[in-house]
Amino acid sequence: MPTIRTTMRPDQELEVDDTEYAQLKSQGLLIEDNPTPEPEAEPAAPAAPAKKTTPSGVTGNKES
């Protein structure tokens, strides 16, 4: 019989049978004592600043 901790009562350890364990695990209600660390992702490159565009036909000169 596995001894588990749930997300509902993380401070209390419970003994459950294999069927209950499988059900709780499939519902995501178990707290794993030794979770596997996720691999660290490489830092993302800084985004390039957006280029300002002018609508077609506009010259940018206010004196027309």
Secondary structure, DSSP 8 states (H G I E B T S, - for coil): --EEEBSS-TTSEEE--HHHHHHHHHTT-B--SS---------------------TT--S-S--
